Every structure is written in structure tokens, then in C-alpha cells.
Amino acid sequence: MRFFGDFIRPVNGQELFNLRHAQAQNVVERIFGVLKNRFAILSTSPHFTMDIQVWIPPALAAMHNLIVHLDLC
């Protein structure tokens, strides 16, 4: 990798893949951190079946977006 100021420039396809993967991982971790701070259900052990558990994060993300959009916080 070559560094140009604050920017990292990958020199091959593998480095580009790794850079994009790391950036995506940071975004996902940040989103889950925001959701876990707002909704305690994500910080505890769920007592639901797996069929229900798969619907919880997207539902909470939708609720979070609605709260932010309507400025309810």
C-alpha cells in the first residue's frame, strides 16, 4: 500500500479488496453500536426462536431510521 496524506492507495486487487472489506466492517460495527445503545434487546441473550431473531436487527434498524427521520429523540 502507498500512503498519500490521509489516503491509502492499494497497489493491487487484493489490497483493494482488503481495504473495502475493512471499510465495510467498520460501518457495520458502527451501526450495531448505535443500535445496541438505543435498543437493549441487542445487548442481552434473546429468548426467541432463530426464525424470530433474524427479523430483530432489520426491524430495529427501521425503527431507528424512523426515529431519526421524524426527529423523535
TARA-V307359 format. One line per field, one symbol per residue. ss: DSSP state (~ for helix, > for strand, _ for the rest). phi: phi as a letter, one per 40 degrees, with the letter a starting at -180 (. if undefined). burial: I if it has 16 or more other ideal C-beta (glycine too) atoms within 10 Angstrom, else O. A space follows every 10 residues. Layout:
# TARA-V307359
ss = ???
phi = ???
burial = ???
This chain:
# TARA-V307359
ss = _>>>__>>>_ __~~~~~~~~ ~~~~~~~~~~ ~~~~~~~~_~ ~~_______~ ~~~~~~~~~~ ~~~~~~~~~~ ___
phi = .bbbgcbbbc baccccdccc cccccccccc ccccccccbc cccbccbbcc ccdcccdccc cccccccccc fcc
burial = OOOOOOOOOO OOOOOOOOOO OOOOOOOOOO OOOOIOOOIO OOOOOOOOOO OOOOOOOOOI OOOIOOOOOO OOO
